[in-house]
Amino acid sequence: MFDGFNQTRKERNAKIQIDNAIVDVKQARLNVEAQISSLYVSYLSGLDLVKLGQSNVAIAKRNPRYH
């Protein structure tokens, strides 16, 4: 029975929804990867600050003016 191309339209809409879902998943993955990269850079910066602070403490302990 002819349905006025409703079945074809429904199939096209379903394919578009699947394609949109795939794009959404890829975007979510990219967002997570970006967040992980940003957090890793922050972590490395924090480590550098800790090392710098430890170095400053060691230098201060060797400086006789601060004993």
C-alpha positions in Angstrom: 0.0 0.0 0.0 1.3 3.5 -0.8 1.9 5.6 2.2 2.8 8.9 0.6 6.6 8.3 1.1 6.1 8.3 4.9 8.3 5.1 5.3 11.1 6.7 3.2 10.9 9.9 5.3 10.9 7.9 8.5 14.0 5.9 7.3 15.8 9.1 6.4 14.9 10.7 9.7 16.2 7.6 11.6 19.5 7.7 9.6 19.9 11.4 10.5 19.2 10.6 14.2 21.9 7.8 14.1 24.4 10.2 12.4 23.7 12.9 15.0 24.2 10.4 17.8 27.5 9.3 16.3 28.6 13.0 16.1 27.5 13.5 19.7 29.6 10.5 20.9 32.6 11.7 18.9 32.2 15.2 20.4 31.9 13.9 23.9 35.1 11.8 23.4 36.9 14.9 22.1 35.7 16.9 25.1 36.9 14.2 27.5 40.3 14.1 25.8 40.6 17.8 25.9 39.8 17.8 29.7 42.3 15.1 30.3 45.0 17.0 28.4 44.2 20.2 30.3 44.3 18.4 33.7 47.6 16.7 32.8 49.2 20.1 31.9 47.9 21.5 35.2 49.4 18.5 37.0 52.8 19.0 35.4 52.7 22.7 36.2 51.9 21.8 39.8 54.8 19.4 39.9 57.1 22.1 38.6 55.9 24.5 41.3 56.5 21.9 44.0 60.0 21.3 42.7 60.7 25.0 42.6 59.4 25.5 46.1 61.6 22.6 47.3 64.6 24.2 45.6 63.9 27.5 47.2 63.6 25.9 50.6 66.9 24.2 50.1 68.6 27.4 49.0 67.1 29.3 52.0 68.4 26.7 54.4 71.9 27.1 53.0 71.8 30.9 53.3 73.2 31.9 56.7 71.2 35.1 56.8 68.0 33.1 57.4 69.2 30.8 60.2 
